[in-house]
Amino acid sequence: MSNALITMLAVMGGTMLLRAPIAFGMLGGGIAYLIVKGQDVGLMVDQVLNGLYNSYVLLAVPLFILAASIMNAGAISERLFAMAIALVGHFRGGLAYVNVIVSVIFSGMSGSAIADAAGPGLVSIRMMTERKRFSPEFACALTACSSTIGPIIPPSIPLVIYALVSGTSVGALFLGGVVPGILMAFALMVGIYILGRIYNFPREPRTPLKDIPRVVMVGFLPMTLPIVLLGGIYSGVFTPTEAAAVAALHAILLAIYYRSLSWRRMWNVLQESLKQSASVTLIVASAFIMNYAIAAEQIPDLVAHWFTLHHFTKIEYLLLINLVFLILGCFLDTTTMLLVLIPLLLPATRAVGVDLVHFGVIVVVNMMIGLVTPPFGMLLFVINAMTGTSLRGMIRQSVPFMALLIIALLTMTLVPQTVLWLPQSMGYVTQ
């Protein structure tokens, strides 16, 4: 390891300890690398601008963020809840099932775990804790865990970023996330069923049969977005990047139709979306100079050589990757891991013979589980900030659900067709 690389890592580590934004640490580390290496600092600007201008797929990120923000602000989640309660509310622990079902539906609109937690997740918590049906800790823990489904079922902002880094088809990745997302939802529902039997969870009044069609129709329009997106992408009407613009337009039209978004509120939504998009773009931009340094030091080749030297099988390699990302997910931000670590592992992944679509979905699932794992646990902190619920209680209540999510992750790892069957059946060459 060269002195320049050590300096870069030291600057990054120092800024993280000072709690500075991670993007500033990455930019500072990249500048330090170039200075110690004796290279022109202007090279940083060249790497960043070329990387951004050549990343057409990156345009999807701010548009999906905008779509999620409009969905949250437009009171669309309440309509989804009414439909879900009518269908499953009468089961034992019905509102807990509703929490998961709404996360699955909303995941097909936002592509963001944070958006899911901040929008329908907050509504779920209020409904579950009303009249003390469920404890606040349980409601918040389940919401955090169900929100992890958001970036797995398409659209998905982390999968778009993975596609940017790896060159993998966004369409194949989106299809690859469908079955794993459903598998995660099923795992959470199994947990609700078991806990419901143990703790005698409450039931909601059964919706009269004659009212169900009306309630379903109220929630039908928001559910058309995933159909429009996936249908448009796989019929060739628009690209995955263009689909993000369609998602944003669809969200705006729904908000207008429901008359749920004033001009003032719309302006606030645009401002908030701009801030979130700028934050993500700054991290992506700073990663380009980091990746330049990593490539210049030939670290990906060294990592690939180490893995091939130890003759790992595909399953052994993926199990090791799961372990590494589950641990790193406790400490690092999702976008940072995607932009910095994935380029390191791609040569090794290809050398071992692991399918890049399978690898991408597995890695993102790991990162989502990391969002509810202490001490970083971004979703835990977001929900804590919104509700004031005890972090300790949330963590304790989330343990059974996290264990079930890890079982689902192992199933995806050991049975690659859970990820690859759908994209391959739609004609994508995934290897």
C-alpha positions in Angstrom: 0.0 0.0 0.0 1.5 3.3 -1.1 1.9 6.4 1.1 -0.5 8.2 -1.1 -3.2 5.6 -0.5 -2.6 5.6 3.2 -2.9 9.4 3.3 -6.2 9.2 1.4 -7.6 6.7 3.8 -6.4 8.7 6.8 -8.0 11.9 5.5 -11.3 10.0 4.9 -11.2 8.3 8.3 -10.4 11.6 10.0 -13.3 13.5 8.5 -15.7 10.6 9.4 -14.5 10.8 13.0 -15.2 14.5 12.9 -18.7 13.7 11.6 -18.2 15.8 8.5 -20.3 14.8 5.4 -18.9 11.7 3.8 -18.7 13.4 0.4 -16.3 16.0 1.8 -14.1 13.3 3.3 -13.9 11.5 0.0 -13.1 14.7 -1.9 -10.5 15.6 0.7 -9.0 12.1 0.5 -8.8 12.3 -3.3 -7.1 15.7 -3.2 -4.6 14.4 -0.6 -3.9 11.3 -2.8 -3.1 13.5 -5.8 -0.8 15.8 -3.8 1.2 13.0 -2.2 1.4 11.3 -5.6 2.7 14.4 -7.2 0.0 14.7 -9.7 -2.0 17.7 -10.9 -4.9 18.4 -8.5 -6.9 19.6 -11.6 -7.1 15.9 -12.5 -9.8 15.6 -9.8 -12.1 18.0 -11.7 -11.5 16.0 -14.9 -12.4 12.7 -13.3 -15.5 14.1 -11.6 -16.9 16.0 -14.7 -16.2 13.1 -17.1 -17.8 10.6 -14.7 -20.9 12.7 -14.3 -21.4 13.6 -17.9 -20.9 10.0 -19.0 -23.4 8.7 -16.4 -26.7 8.9 -18.2 -28.3 6.3 -15.8 -27.5 8.7 -12.9 -30.4 11.0 -14.2 -32.8 8.4 -12.8 -31.9 9.1 -9.2 -33.2 12.7 -8.7 -36.3 11.8 -10.7 -37.1 8.8 -8.5 -36.5 11.0 -5.4 -38.9 13.6 -6.8 -41.5 10.9 -7.4 -41.2 9.5 -3.9 -41.5 13.0 -2.3 -44.7 13.8 -4.3 -46.1 10.4 -3.3 -45.5 11.2 0.3 -46.8 14.7 0.2 -49.8 13.9 -1.9 -51.6 11.8 0.8 -51.4 8.8 -1.6 -50.3 6.4 1.2 -53.6 6.9 3.1 -55.5 5.4 0.1 -53.1 2.5 0.0 -53.7 1.8 3.7 -57.5 1.9 3.3 -57.2 -0.8 0.6 -54.8 -3.0 2.6 -56.9 -2.8 5.8 -60.0 -3.9 3.8 -58.1 -6.9 2.5 -56.1 -8.2 5.5 -57.0 -6.0 8.5 -59.3 -8.7 10.0 -56.5 -11.2 10.5 -54.7 -11.4 13.9 -52.2 -8.6 13.9 -53.9 -7.2 10.8 -52.3 -3.7 11.0 -48.9 -5.3 11.1 -49.6 -7.2 7.9 -50.9 -3.9 6.4 -47.6 -2.3 7.3 -45.7 -4.8 5.2 -48.2 -4.8 2.3 -48.1 -1.0 2.0 -44.3 -1.1 2.0 -44.4 -3.6 -0.9 -46.8 -1.5 -2.9 -45.0 1.8 -2.1 -41.6 0.2 -3.0 -42.9 0.0 -6.5 -43.2 3.8 -6.5 -40.3 5.3 -4.6 -37.2 3.1 -4.7 -36.0 4.5 -1.4 -36.1 3.0 2.1 -36.0 6.4 3.7 -38.9 7.6 1.7 -40.9 4.5 2.6 -40.2 5.1 6.3 -40.9 8.8 6.3 -44.1 8.5 4.3 -46.4 5.5 4.7 -44.1 4.2 7.5 -45.1 7.1 9.7 -48.8 6.5 8.9 -48.3 2.8 9.8 -46.8 3.7 13.2 -49.6 6.1 14.0 -52.3 3.5 13.1 -50.6 0.7 15.0 -50.1 2.6 18.2 -53.6 4.2 18.2 -55.6 3.0 21.2 -52.4 1.0 22.2 -53.0 -1.8 19.7 -49.3 -2.3 19.5 -46.3 -0.9 21.5 -44.5 2.0 19.9 -41.3 0.0 19.9 -42.8 -2.9 18.0 -44.6 -0.6 15.4 -41.4 1.3 14.8 -39.2 -1.8 14.6 -41.5 -3.4 12.0 -41.7 -0.2 10.0 -37.9 0.0 9.9 -37.7 -3.6 8.7 -40.5 -3.4 6.2 -39.0 -0.2 4.7 -35.9 -2.3 3.6 -38.1 -3.8 0.9 -38.3 -0.4 -0.8 -35.0 -0.5 -2.7 -35.4 -4.1 -3.7 -38.6 -4.2 -5.6 -38.3 -1.9 -8.6 -37.7 1.0 -9.0 -34.6 1.1 -6.8 -32.2 3.9 -6.4 -29.4 1.7 -5.0 -29.8 -0.7 -7.9 -29.5 2.3 -10.3 -26.3 3.3 -8.6 -25.0 -0.3 -8.7 -25.8 -0.4 -12.5 -23.8 2.9 -12.9 -20.8 1.4 -11.2 -20.9 -2.1 -12.7 -22.3 -1.5 -16.1 -25.0 -4.0 -15.5 -28.4 -3.6 -17.2 -30.8 -1.6 -15.1 -33.8 -3.5 -16.5 -32.3 -6.9 -15.5 -31.5 -5.6 -12.0 -35.0 -4.3 -11.6 -36.5 -7.6 -12.6 -34.0 -9.4 -10.4 -35.3 -7.6 -7.4 -39.0 -8.6 -7.7 -38.9 -12.1 -6.3 -36.3 -11.2 -3.5 -38.5 -8.3 -2.4 -41.6 -10.6 -2.2 -39.5 -13.1 -0.3 -38.5 -10.5 2.2 -42.1 -9.4 2.7 -43.1 -13.1 3.2 -40.4 -13.5 5.8 -41.7 -10.5 7.8 -45.2 -11.8 7.6 -44.1 -15.2 9.0 -42.6 -13.3 11.9 -45.9 -11.4 12.4 -47.9 -14.6 12.3 -45.6 -16.3 14.9 -45.5 -13.3 17.2 -49.2 -12.7 16.8 -50.0 -16.2 18.1 -47.6 -15.7 21.0 -48.8 -12.2 22.1 -52.4 -12.4 20.8 -52.2 -9.4 18.5 -55.5 -7.5 17.9 -57.7 -7.8 14.9 -59.4 -5.0 13.0 -63.2 -5.1 12.2 -63.9 -7.0 9.0 -64.8 -4.7 6.1 -68.2 -5.5 4.7 -67.9 -7.4 1.5 -70.0 -4.8 -0.4 -67.5 -2.1 0.5 -64.4 -3.9 -0.6 -64.7 -3.0 -4.4 -65.0 0.7 -3.5 -62.0 0.7 -1.2 -59.9 -1.2 -3.7 -60.7 1.3 -6.4 -59.6 4.1 -4.2 -56.2 2.6 -3.9 -56.0 1.3 -7.5 -54.6 4.4 -9.2 -51.4 4.6 -7.1 -50.8 0.9 -7.8 -50.7 1.6 -11.5 -47.3 3.2 -11.3 -45.3 0.0 -11.0 -47.3 -1.5 -13.9 -46.6 1.6 -16.1 -42.9 1.6 -15.2 -42.2 -2.1 -15.7 -44.5 -2.4 -18.7 -42.9 0.6 -20.4 -39.3 -0.6 -19.7 -39.8 -4.2 -20.8 -41.9 -3.3 -23.9 -39.2 -0.9 -25.0 -41.4 2.2 -24.8 -38.9 3.9 -22.6 -35.5 3.2 -21.0 -35.1 2.7 -17.2 -33.7 6.2 -17.0 -36.7 7.7 -18.9 -38.9 5.6 -16.6 -37.8 7.8 -13.7 -39.2 10.8 -15.5 -42.4 8.9 -16.2 -42.6 8.0 -12.5 -42.3 11.7 -11.5 -44.9 12.8 -14.0 -47.3 10.0 -12.8 -46.9 11.1 -9.2 -47.7 14.7 -10.2 -50.8 13.7 -12.2 -52.0 11.6 -9.2 -51.5 14.6 -6.8 -53.4 16.8 -9.2 -56.2 14.3 -9.6 -56.6 13.8 -5.9 -56.2 17.6 -5.3 -53.9 16.8 -2.4 -50.9 19.1 -3.2 -51.1 22.9 -3.1 -48.7 25.1 -5.1 -47.0 26.0 -1.8 -46.6 22.4 -0.8 -45.4 21.5 -4.3 -42.7 24.2 -4.1 -41.6 22.7 -0.7 -41.5 19.2 -2.2 -39.3 20.4 -5.1 -36.9 22.1 -2.7 -36.6 19.0 -0.5 -36.1 16.8 -3.6 -33.4 19.2 -4.8 -31.5 19.0 -1.5 -31.7 15.1 -1.4 -30.6 14.9 -5.1 -27.7 17.3 -4.5 -26.6 15.2 -1.5 -26.5 12.0 -3.5 -24.9 13.6 -6.6 -22.1 15.1 -4.4 -21.3 11.6 -3.0 -21.4 10.1 -6.5 -19.1 12.9 -7.8 -16.6 12.5 -5.0 -16.5 8.7 -5.6 -15.1 9.2 -9.1 -11.8 10.5 -7.8 -11.7 7.8 -5.1 -12.2 5.1 -7.8 -9.4 6.7 -9.9 -7.1 6.3 -6.9 -8.2 2.8 -6.3 -7.7 1.8 -10.0 -4.3 3.6 -10.1 -3.2 1.5 -7.1 -4.4 -1.7 -8.9 -6.4 -2.7 -5.8 -9.2 -4.4 -7.7 -6.7 -6.7 -9.4 -5.1 -7.5 -6.1 -8.4 -8.4 -4.6 -9.3 -10.6 -7.6 -6.0 -12.3 -7.4 -6.5 -13.0 -3.7 -9.9 -14.6 -4.2 -8.7 -16.7 -7.2 -5.6 -17.8 -5.2 -7.8 -19.3 -2.5 -10.1 -21.1 -5.0 -13.4 -19.9 -3.6 -16.5 -21.5 -5.1 -19.4 -19.2 -6.0 -21.4 -20.0 -2.9 -18.3 -19.6 -0.6 -17.6 -16.2 -2.2 -21.1 -15.0 -1.9 -21.3 -16.1 1.8 -18.1 -14.2 2.5 -19.5 -11.1 0.7 -22.7 -11.4 2.8 -20.6 -11.5 6.0 -18.5 -8.5 4.9 -21.4 -6.3 3.9 -23.5 -7.2 6.9 -20.7 -6.0 9.1 -19.8 -2.9 7.1 -23.5 -2.1 6.8 -23.5 -1.5 10.6 -21.1 1.4 10.1 -21.1 2.8 6.5 -23.6 4.6 4.3 -25.3 2.6 1.5 -24.3 4.9 -1.3 -20.7 5.1 -0.1 -20.4 1.3 -0.1 -21.8 1.0 -3.5 -19.5 3.6 -5.0 -16.3 2.7 -3.3 -16.5 -1.1 -2.5 -18.2 -2.5 -5.6 -15.5 -1.4 -8.0 -13.0 -3.2 -5.8 -15.0 -6.5 -5.9 -16.2 -6.5 -9.5 -13.0 -8.2 -10.9 -13.1 -10.8 -8.2 -16.8 -11.4 -8.8 -16.2 -12.0 -12.5 -13.2 -14.2 -11.8 -15.2 -16.4 -9.5 -18.0 -16.6 -12.0 -20.8 -15.0 -10.0 -23.5 -13.4 -12.1 -23.4 -9.6 -11.7 -27.2 -9.3 -11.5 -27.3 -11.9 -8.7 -24.3 -10.2 -7.0 -25.9 -6.8 -7.2 -29.2 -7.8 -5.7 -27.5 -9.7 -2.9 -25.3 -6.8 -2.1 -28.2 -4.3 -2.0 -30.2 -6.6 0.3 -27.2 -6.8 2.6 -27.1 -3.0 2.7 -30.8 -2.7 3.4 -30.4 -5.0 6.4 -27.6 -2.8 7.5 -30.0 0.1 7.6 -31.7 -1.5 10.6 -28.5 -2.7 12.3 -26.8 -0.8 15.1 -24.7 1.3 15.5 -25.3 3.1 12.1 -28.9 1.9 11.5 -30.0 4.9 9.4 -33.7 3.8 9.4 -33.7 3.4 13.1 -32.4 6.9 13.5 -34.9 8.4 11.0 -37.8 6.7 12.8 -36.5 7.7 16.2 -36.2 11.3 15.0 -39.8 11.3 13.7 -41.5 9.5 16.6 -39.2 9.9 19.7 -39.5 6.2 20.3 -36.7 4.6 22.4 -33.8 3.3 20.2 -33.1 0.5 22.6 -36.6 -0.7 22.5 -36.8 -0.6 18.7 -33.5 -2.6 18.4 -34.8 -5.2 20.8 -38.1 -5.6 18.9 -36.4 -5.7 15.5 -34.2 -8.7 16.3 -36.7 -11.4 15.2 -37.5 -9.6 12.0 -33.8 -9.0 11.2 -33.2 -12.8 11.7 -35.9 -13.6 9.3 -34.5 -11.1 6.7 -31.1 -12.8 7.0 -32.8 -16.2 6.4 -34.4 -14.6 3.2 -30.9 -13.3 2.2 -29.4 -16.7 2.6 -32.1 -18.2 0.5 -31.4 -15.7 -2.3 -27.7 -16.5 -2.0 -27.9 -20.3 -2.1 -30.7 -20.4 -4.7 -29.6 -17.9 -7.5 -32.7 -18.5 -9.5 -34.7 -16.6 -6.9 -32.9 -13.5 -8.4 -32.2 -14.7 -11.9 -35.4 -16.5 -13.0 -37.4 -13.4 -13.8 -34.8 -11.5 -15.8 -33.7 -14.6 -17.7 -37.4 -15.5 -18.5 -37.7 -11.9 -19.9 -34.8 -12.5 -22.3 -31.9 -10.8 -20.4 -28.5 -12.4 -20.6 -27.5 -12.0 -17.0 -24.0 -13.7 -16.8 
